[in-house]
């Protein structure tokens, strides 16, 4: 796998270094098709937690404890607070 970011090529080794410095990846598509999940949710699942828009859309594809669904929260503030807590708390993040 390689790609471009800001006009620079990114090889697999550099990509892994970048991923290690992050805990989450936004794994959403621009449409809400039932049981269609971005490849990002699978490619990086052992290294980084995917954030998806709706649990209903991915419920039968990904294990229920392998992602964070924005619609699990009553509002965006609760979602943000949860992400911030996971960023600060290694034990909760690794559950």
Order of alpha helices (4+ residues) and beta strands (2+ residues): beta-beta-alpha-beta-alpha-beta-alpha-beta-alpha-alpha
